[in-house]
C-alpha cells in the first residue's frame, strides 16, 4: 500500500468512525428515543380525534377509545335509585313514662289539697291533664330544636301527628280522679309507668294501635279496685303518643345519597359510538365534544404531558450514562446507542402486538408479552447494570401499554410482573457462557412470572377468579418461553449486524474445532501453544482491571493466526531446524515478521470473525520496533561499507496502536510469554524485571497513548502477569533458595570443567 493510499484509508476510517463519538449524533439519538416513546404511548394516552358536524353523516365508524361516562344513562339510573328509596322515618326518644309520671304527681298533689273543692279539682283536671301531652311534646321540641339532630320539618310533622292522634279522657274519669287516695295513687303510678314504658318501647306510627293494648295490660296488673284500673287505663292512653314520624328532610337526603352513590354508567371501550354513515345528532356531538374526541378542540395539554413523560423516562437513562462508571464505555459510542434504540423498539413492538389481542375481559393475555426480551438482550450485548436500569423503564412502559383499566394511566400488576421477570432473566444470564443458558433463563422467567401472577391473584382475590388466575399463570409461562425464543433468534442478528461479541459468541469462537484454530494447531503447533498461554495471561490481567477477560482470551487464540502463512519463519515453530532468518536479508525478515499481523486480519475477514477479534490481531504489536533486525541490517551495511538506505520507521509494525484495553493487554501478555519462554532457567527476579521492562518499554514508546489504560491499571497488569506466570511456569522458575543451591552446583561443575548454560537468540 502506498503512502497516499494509506492516508486515504485513514481519512475514510476517521470519517466513518466520527459519527460514533459525535455528541450531536448522541443527542439526536436521545431525541429519537423520546419520539419513539411518545409515539408508542400515544395510542394509549391520547385518543383519536374526529372531524364531524351536526346533521351530517359520519364518514367513519367512531369507536370508544376508552370507557366514556354515559350521562343520560347515568341520570336515569340515579332517578331509579332515588325512586327505590322509601319514606324515611325517625324514632324520637319521647319517654312517655315520664309524662304519665308527671300526670300522677299532679293528681297526688292536688288530691292532698283540702282547700280545693271537688268541683274545682274536676275542672282543673279537665284542663290540665288534657293539655299535659301537648306541653310535654312541645317541651321536647324546644329542648332539641338547636341540637342539630332533627330538622324543623320533622318537628312540624311531630306537632301535626300528635294533634291528629290526640286522646280525650272521658268525663267520668275526671269525676273519679278526685276520690283517689294517696296509697292508690302511688300504686297506680307504678303500674301506669310500667304499661307506658312497655308499650312505647316499640316503634309507634299510630298511637291508637298501642292504646288498644292498654286495657288488657291493666286487667293483668296488681290493681284491685275498679276505679284505679279505669283511671290508669285512661291516663296511660292519654300519655301514649306516636314516636315514629315521617322525616321529609331525611328522605330527601337519602334520595340525594342514593343518586350520588349510583355508579356512573360507562360506554365500554370498543363500543360503537357512531356507526359509519349515521347522522350526527346534538346528543352524539355533545358526547364526543365532552370527551375531547373532536378535532375542532384545541387542547395541547395532553400531548405536552405525554412529551414530558417521555422526556423524563429518557432523562433517567441519560443521567445513568453520565454518572455511572459502569456505563463509561457506552458514553461515547453512538453505535451502541443505535443498538439500544433497536432493542427498545423490538420490546415496545412486542408489547403492542400483545395489547392488540388483549381486552378488559381478558387482561391476563398481557402476561404473554415478552417484556424481558429487552433486558436479556441488553445484558448479553451491552452491560449488566444498564439492563437493570432499562428493566425499570420497560416495566413503566408495560404498565401503560398493557393497561386495560380506564381512568388510570398505569397498571401496577403488569409493571410489577415486568420488573420481576426482567430481574430474574438478568440474574439467570449475567454469566452466560453457553446458548443453553438462555433456556435456563426462560425457565426462570416462567417460574418467577408465575409466582408474581399468583401473588397478585391472592392479594386481589375479589377481582380474580380461579379460572382467570390459571389463565394468567399459563400466559406468564407462555410469555417466558416466547421471550427465550425471541432472544435466541435475535442474538445472531445483533451479533452480525452490529459486530457485537457477546459472551456466548466468544465461547463459540474459542472452540478448538473452529477451522482457523484447527489450522493453527496442525500447521503451527508452537504458535498454537504460545497463543493458549497468552490467552491465560491476558485473561487474568484483563479481569484484574475490569476489562473483558473472555475477549482477551479468545483474541489471543487468533492473534497470531497470520503466522500460518509462513510458519517456519517464527522461532516457536523451529524445532531442530536452522533459523531461515540467518540466511536472508534483514529487510526481508522484517517484512515477513511484520506481515503476520496483516495476514492474520485478512484471514479472519475471510472467516468472518468479529471486528474486536480482528482488532486484537491487528493492534497487539502496535507500532513497536524490531530491534534485532534493525541492528542486524545496520551491521550488514557497515560490513559492506555502504550508507544505510533505511530508518527506524521502516522496522516498525504498521499498527495501529492499541485502541482498547483488551488489545493492549494482549500485546503485553504476548511479549511477556515470549520473553519468559526464551529463558532457560528463569528466576522470580528475572520474571519481575522482564515484565516491568516490557511494560516500561511500551509505555516509553507511546504504545498506550490511544487506549484508556491508566498507570494504576498498568501496575495491576504487571502484578497479575507476574503471579500468573509463576503459576503457569512454576516448575521452570527458580525461587531464591533454589538459586543458592544451583550456584553451588555450578561452582562444582566449573571445578570439573563443565561449561555454564548459554543464552539463546531472542526473536
NORVENBEL-V15916 format. One record per residue. PSI is psi in whole degrees, -180 to 180 (999 if undefined). NEAR is the number of other C-alpha atoms within 8 Angstrom. Layout:
psi | near
PSI | NEAR
PSI | NEAR
This chain:
psi | near
130 | 4
167 | 5
-38 | 6
-43 | 6
-39 | 8
-41 | 9
-40 | 8
-43 | 8
-42 | 8
-39 | 8
-44 | 8
-42 | 8
-41 | 8
-43 | 8
-39 | 8
-42 | 7
-11 | 8
-40 | 8
-23 | 9
-24 | 10
14 | 11
124 | 10
-36 | 7
-42 | 6
-39 | 11
-45 | 11
-37 | 8
-38 | 8
-37 | 11
-42 | 9
-41 | 8
-37 | 8
-39 | 10
-45 | 12
-41 | 9
-45 | 9
-40 | 9
-49 | 11
-39 | 8
-30 | 8
-18 | 13
-45 | 10
-28 | 9
-32 | 8
-19 | 8
109 | 9
155 | 10
145 | 7
151 | 8
149 | 7
98 | 7
167 | 8
149 | 7
135 | 9
-11 | 7
149 | 8
148 | 9
135 | 13
-3 | 6
160 | 7
129 | 11
117 | 9
141 | 10
117 | 13
-10 | 8
177 | 9
124 | 11
130 | 10
131 | 9
96 | 10
-45 | 8
-47 | 6
-34 | 8
-43 | 13
-41 | 8
-42 | 8
-34 | 10
-41 | 12
-40 | 9
-41 | 8
-37 | 12
-37 | 12
-29 | 8
-17 | 6
118 | 10
-177 | 6
137 | 8
128 | 10
145 | 9
134 | 8
122 | 8
134 | 7
77 | 5
-26 | 7
66 | 8
-19 | 12
-28 | 12
-39 | 8
-47 | 12
-31 | 15
-40 | 11
-38 | 8
-46 | 11
-36 | 12
-39 | 8
-42 | 8
-42 | 12
-45 | 10
-43 | 8
-37 | 9
-24 | 13
-8 | 7
106 | 7
-14 | 6
-19 | 4
130 | 8
164 | 7
-40 | 7
-41 | 6
-38 | 8
-42 | 12
-41 | 12
-42 | 8
-43 | 8
-38 | 11
-34 | 9
-48 | 8
-50 | 8
-39 | 9
-25 | 11
-21 | 8
-40 | 10
-41 | 11
-42 | 9
-38 | 8
-45 | 9
-40 | 10
-36 | 9
-41 | 8
-43 | 9
-44 | 9
-43 | 8
-25 | 8
3 | 10
-37 | 10
5 | 6
-24 | 7
-2 | 7
-25 | 5
151 | 9
162 | 9
-35 | 7
-33 | 9
-44 | 13
-37 | 10
-40 | 8
-40 | 11
-48 | 9
-42 | 10
-45 | 8
-38 | 10
-42 | 11
-40 | 8
-35 | 6
22 | 10
139 | 8
138 | 6
124 | 6
141 | 10
153 | 7
-34 | 6
-35 | 6
-39 | 11
-32 | 12
-34 | 9
-26 | 10
-44 | 10
-18 | 11
-9 | 7
141 | 10
166 | 7
-43 | 9
-40 | 6
-41 | 9
-43 | 12
-42 | 9
-42 | 9
-36 | 13
-44 | 11
-44 | 8
-46 | 13
-44 | 15
-39 | 13
-44 | 9
-45 | 12
-41 | 14
-45 | 11
-40 | 8
-31 | 9
1 | 13
-24 | 6
166 | 6
125 | 9
114 | 12
-39 | 8
118 | 9
-30 | 11
-33 | 7
-44 | 8
-37 | 12
-28 | 10
-18 | 7
-5 | 8
-45 | 12
-44 | 8
-40 | 7
-34 | 9
-40 | 13
-25 | 8
9 | 6
-175 | 7
-1 | 5
137 | 11
-30 | 6
151 | 6
-38 | 6
-46 | 7
-37 | 12
-41 | 13
-43 | 9
-44 | 11
-39 | 12
-45 | 12
-44 | 11
-38 | 12
-42 | 15
-38 | 10
-39 | 13
-25 | 12
126 | 13
169 | 12
144 | 12
0 | 12
116 | 11
144 | 14
128 | 10
103 | 13
-43 | 10
-44 | 9
-35 | 9
-43 | 12
-43 | 8
-40 | 8
-38 | 11
-40 | 12
-44 | 9
-38 | 8
-40 | 12
-43 | 11
-34 | 8
-6 | 6
122 | 10
146 | 6
135 | 8
127 | 10
148 | 8
120 | 10
151 | 9
131 | 10
-14 | 8
151 | 8
119 | 9
-45 | 9
125 | 11
154 | 10
128 | 10
-8 | 9
138 | 8
141 | 9
120 | 14
170 | 8
-38 | 7
-45 | 6
-45 | 10
-43 | 11
-39 | 8
-46 | 8
-38 | 10
-42 | 10
-32 | 7
15 | 7
36 | 8
9 | 11
142 | 11
-22 | 8
-6 | 5
125 | 7
99 | 5
100 | 5
2 | 6
-43 | 6
-42 | 8
-41 | 8
-41 | 8
-41 | 8
-38 | 12
-41 | 10
-43 | 8
-47 | 8
-41 | 12
-39 | 9
-40 | 8
-43 | 9
-35 | 11
-35 | 8
-39 | 8
-41 | 10
-44 | 8
-35 | 8
-46 | 10
-33 | 11
-27 | 9
-23 | 6
126 | 8
-33 | 5
-24 | 7
9 | 13
-33 | 10
-10 | 7
-16 | 10
-32 | 9
12 | 10
99 | 10
-22 | 14
-39 | 8
-29 | 9
-38 | 11
-43 | 9
-39 | 10
-42 | 9
-40 | 10
-38 | 8
-42 | 11
-43 | 9
-45 | 9
-44 | 9
-44 | 13
-42 | 10
-41 | 8
-37 | 11
-39 | 15
-38 | 10
-43 | 8
-37 | 12
-22 | 12
-41 | 6
1 | 7
150 | 13
170 | 8
-22 | 7
-25 | 4
63 | 7
-23 | 9
-16 | 11
-23 | 13
-24 | 13
-8 | 12
-20 | 14
127 | 10
65 | 13
-34 | 16
-5 | 12
-46 | 13
-44 | 14
-41 | 16
-43 | 14
-41 | 12
-38 | 14
-45 | 14
-34 | 13
-25 | 9
-82 | 9
145 | 11
-52 | 11
-34 | 8
-35 | 11
-39 | 13
-43 | 12
-47 | 10
-29 | 11
-38 | 15
-42 | 9
-42 | 9
-37 | 13
-37 | 15
-44 | 10
-41 | 11
-39 | 14
-20 | 15
-51 | 12
-38 | 11
7 | 13
127 | 11
1 | 9
123 | 7
154 | 7
-2 | 5
146 | 6
-42 | 9
146 | 9
106 | 13
-36 | 7
-45 | 8
-34 | 14
-44 | 14
-44 | 10
-42 | 13
-42 | 14
-47 | 12
-49 | 11
-38 | 15
-45 | 16
-39 | 11
-42 | 12
-43 | 15
-45 | 14
-36 | 7
-28 | 12
5 | 13
-18 | 9
33 | 5
133 | 12
-4 | 8
155 | 8
-29 | 9
-21 | 6
-30 | 11
-36 | 13
-40 | 9
-39 | 9
-38 | 13
-40 | 13
-40 | 10
-41 | 12
-46 | 14
-44 | 15
-53 | 9
-34 | 11
-40 | 15
-42 | 12
-39 | 8
-46 | 11
-43 | 13
-41 | 10
-43 | 8
-33 | 9
-43 | 10
-35 | 7
-21 | 6
51 | 8
-18 | 8
-24 | 5
0 | 5
138 | 9
168 | 8
-41 | 6
-42 | 6
-34 | 9
-44 | 12
-41 | 8
-41 | 9
-43 | 12
-42 | 12
-41 | 9
-39 | 13
-42 | 14
-46 | 14
-37 | 10
-38 | 13
-42 | 15
-40 | 11
-39 | 10
-46 | 13
-44 | 13
-44 | 8
-44 | 9
-45 | 12
-38 | 10
-34 | 8
-25 | 8
-51 | 9
-36 | 8
-49 | 8
-39 | 11
-41 | 12
-47 | 9
-43 | 7
2 | 8
32 | 10
135 | 10
95 | 11
165 | 9
-36 | 10
-42 | 11
-40 | 9
-42 | 12
-39 | 11
-41 | 7
-22 | 8
-2 | 9
125 | 8
-17 | 6
-2 | 6
137 | 9
-41 | 6
-40 | 9
-35 | 13
-38 | 10
-44 | 10
-40 | 13
-43 | 10
-36 | 7
-31 | 8
72 | 13
-34 | 10
-45 | 8
-38 | 13
-47 | 12
-42 | 8
-42 | 11
-39 | 14
-43 | 11
-41 | 9
-39 | 15
-43 | 15
-46 | 9
-49 | 12
-36 | 16
-45 | 14
-43 | 12
-41 | 15
-45 | 16
-29 | 10
-27 | 10
10 | 9
13 | 6
180 | 9
97 | 10
-39 | 13
-37 | 9
-40 | 11
-43 | 16
-51 | 14
-39 | 14
-36 | 15
-36 | 16
-32 | 15
-2 | 13
-28 | 16
26 | 13
-23 | 13
-18 | 14
-14 | 13
-16 | 10
-35 | 7
67 | 8
-33 | 10
-11 | 8
7 | 12
133 | 10
-32 | 8
-14 | 8
4 | 12
89 | 11
111 | 5
33 | 4
158 | 5
149 | 5
116 | 9
-21 | 8
-17 | 9
-14 | 5
4 | 6
166 | 8
141 | 8
-33 | 11
-39 | 8
-40 | 8
-44 | 11
-44 | 11
-40 | 8
-45 | 10
-48 | 9
-33 | 11
-21 | 9
-29 | 13
-46 | 12
-42 | 10
-38 | 12
-41 | 17
-44 | 13
-42 | 8
-40 | 10
-36 | 10
-40 | 9
-33 | 7
9 | 7
43 | 6
148 | 9
155 | 10
-42 | 7
-34 | 9
-43 | 13
-37 | 15
-40 | 10
-43 | 15
-37 | 15
-31 | 15
-5 | 15
-22 | 15
-15 | 11
-130 | 14
37 | 11
162 | 10
135 | 9
86 | 10
-47 | 7
-51 | 7
-30 | 12
-48 | 11
-31 | 8
-41 | 9
-39 | 11
-43 | 9
-41 | 8
-40 | 8
-38 | 11
-41 | 9
-33 | 7
-11 | 6
31 | 6
157 | 7
131 | 6
131 | 7
28 | 4
164 | 5
175 | 7
-33 | 8
-28 | 6
-17 | 6
27 | 12
150 | 11
153 | 11
-18 | 7
-161 | 9
171 | 9
164 | 13
126 | 16
-8 | 10
163 | 9
-39 | 12
-44 | 13
-39 | 14
-43 | 14
-42 | 13
-40 | 16
-43 | 12
-47 | 11
-36 | 12
-46 | 11
-41 | 9
-45 | 11
-43 | 11
-40 | 9
-44 | 10
-38 | 9
-27 | 7
-16 | 8
134 | 9
-47 | 6
76 | 7
145 | 11
167 | 11
-44 | 11
-40 | 6
-42 | 8
-47 | 11
-47 | 9
-40 | 8
-43 | 10
-45 | 12
-38 | 9
-41 | 8
-46 | 11
-44 | 11
-40 | 8
-43 | 8
-36 | 11
-44 | 9
-27 | 7
7 | 7
33 | 7
-15 | 13
12 | 12
-24 | 7
8 | 9
170 | 10
33 | 8
135 | 8
165 | 6
-37 | 6
-41 | 6
-35 | 9
-38 | 10
-41 | 8
-41 | 11
-44 | 13
-48 | 12
-41 | 8
-42 | 11
-39 | 14
-48 | 11
-40 | 8
-41 | 10
-43 | 10
-39 | 10
-40 | 7
-45 | 6
34 | 8
-43 | 8
-20 | 5
-27 | 7
130 | 11
133 | 11
165 | 8
-43 | 8
-39 | 6
-35 | 8
-42 | 10
-44 | 8
-43 | 8
-36 | 8
-41 | 8
-41 | 8
-37 | 8
-38 | 9
-39 | 8
-42 | 8
-41 | 10
-37 | 10
-26 | 7
-1 | 6
12 | 6
149 | 7
150 | 6
175 | 6
150 | 4
157 | 4
126 | 6
163 | 6
129 | 4
134 | 5
999 | 4
